[in-house]
Amino acid sequence: MEGLTSLGFDHWWNTKGPWVEEPNERRSGTSGVQKVMQGDTLFYVKRQIGHTYRSLRYPFGRPTVIREGKALDRLYALGVKAPQTVFYGARKVNGQWQGLLVTRELAGFRDLDTWLADQSNLSQENHLLILTNLAVMLAKLHRGRQQHGCMRAKHVFINPSVIDNFSNFELALLDLEKSRPRLSKGRAARHDVRQLRRHSPWNDAQWSFFLDRYEQEAGRGVPLK
C-alpha cells in the first residue's frame, strides 16, 4: 500500500454510485470514475486497475493516481483552484496495481469549452476578464514550476457569478493525470501554453491578449508567441 491505510482504501474501493466515466482501457489498464454520496457531500471516486505510468525514476511503472493526487495537493499549496483530494493511494493485489483517487465535488463549475459554446451573448469585456483570470491562474501554476501536462479549454472549469452587480468568473483546473513538476517555470509554461493554443476556441486577437496578460503575471523571458 502506498500513501494511506488499508482500511481507508477498502472503504472507498467498495463504495458505489453512478458512473461519470465508465471503466475504459488506457495505459494497459482500466480506469473509471463514479459519483459517490457520503452524507450530504458528493465525491468523485476514480478507480484504476493496472493503470500505471513509467519514468526514469519509475521504469517498472507507478500508479497514475499517485501522480495525480500529488499534483492536486501541489496545486492547493500553490493557491491554484482544483478538486480537493480526500484520499489517494495504491496497493498491489496478486501482482497487479489497484489505485484510488477521491476528490470533493467542485460545486457550480462546468468545463470552459462547453460553457463558452453556450454563451452567445457573452460580452467582449467579460470574455477578456475570463482570459485575464486564466492567465493569472496559469502563471501561478508555472511560477511554482508545475506543468499541467494536458492543457486545453475543456480541462479548465468555470463558475460564473455576479457580485455587487459585477460579473465574476472563478476558474479551476481538472484532469491532472499527466501533471508533474519541472525544473523551471519556462519548461512548464512552454509545454502548457503551446498545448492550450492548439486546443482552444480563441481567435488571434484574444490569444494575443491572453499572452500579454500571462507575461505580465509570469514574467517575461519565456518564448511563447
Long-range contacts (C-beta under 8 A, 24 or more apart in sequence): 1-89, 1-90, 1-91, 2-63, 2-66, 2-89, 2-90, 2-91, 3-66, 3-69, 3-88, 3-89, 3-90, 4-87, 4-88, 4-89, 6-91, 8-87, 8-89, 9-87, 9-89, 9-91, 9-100, 12-36, 12-45, 12-87, 12-100, 12-102, 13-47, 13-98, 13-100, 15-45, 17-45, 20-44, 23-47, 26-51, 27-51, 27-52, 27-53, 27-64, 28-52, 29-97, 31-64, 35-105, 36-102, 41-104, 41-105, 42-104, 42-105, 42-107, 43-86, 43-102, 43-103, 43-104, 43-105, 44-83, 44-102, 44-103, 44-104, 44-105, 45-100, 45-101, 45-102, 46-99, 46-100, 46-101, 46-102, 47-98, 47-99, 47-100, 48-97, 48-98, 48-99, 48-100, 49-96, 49-97, 49-98, 49-99, 50-96, 50-97, 51-97, 51-99, 52-97, 61-97, 63-90, 63-97, 63-99, 64-99, 64-177, 65-89, 65-90, 65-99, 65-100, 65-101, 66-90, 66-99, 67-177, 67-179, 67-180, 68-101, 68-176, 68-177, 68-179, 69-101, 71-146, 71-176, 71-179, 71-180, 72-103, 72-176, 74-144, 74-146, 74-179, 74-181, 75-141, 75-146, 75-173, 75-176, 75-179, 77-144, 78-140, 78-141, 78-143, 78-144, 78-146, 79-140, 80-137, 80-140, 80-141, 80-144, 80-173, 81-137, 81-170, 81-171, 81-172, 81-173, 82-172, 82-173, 82-174, 82-176, 83-172, 83-174, 106-157, 106-159, 106-172, 106-174, 108-159, 108-161, 109-157, 109-158, 109-159, 109-170, 109-172, 110-157, 110-158, 110-159, 111-153, 111-154, 111-155, 111-156, 111-157, 111-158, 111-174, 112-153, 112-154, 112-156, 112-157, 112-158, 112-171, 113-152, 113-153, 113-154, 113-156, 113-201, 114-154, 115-158, 115-160, 116-153, 116-201, 117-201, 126-167, 126-169, 127-206, 128-206, 128-209, 129-167, 129-169, 130-158, 130-169, 130-171, 131-202, 131-206, 131-209, 131-210, 131-213, 132-213, 133-169, 133-170, 133-171, 134-171, 134-210, 135-210, 135-213, 135-214, 135-216, 135-217, 136-213, 136-217, 137-171, 137-173, 138-189, 138-192, 138-193, 138-196, 138-214, 138-218, 139-214, 139-217, 139-218, 140-217, 141-173, 141-188, 141-192, 142-185, 142-188, 142-189, 142-192, 142-218, 143-185, 143-218, 143-219, 144-185, 145-181, 145-182, 145-183, 145-184, 145-185, 145-187, 145-188, 146-179, 146-180, 146-181, 146-182, 146-188, 147-179, 147-180, 147-181, 147-182, 147-187, 147-188, 147-191, 147-192, 148-173, 148-176, 148-178, 148-179, 148-192, 149-176, 149-177, 149-178, 149-179, 149-180, 149-191, 149-192, 150-175, 150-177, 150-178, 150-179, 150-195, 151-191, 151-192, 151-193, 151-195, 151-196, 151-199, 152-195, 152-196, 152-198, 152-199, 152-200, 153-196, 153-199, 153-200, 153-201, 154-199, 185-218, 185-219, 185-222, 186-221, 186-222, 189-218, 189-222, 189-224, 190-222, 190-223, 190-224, 193-224, 194-224
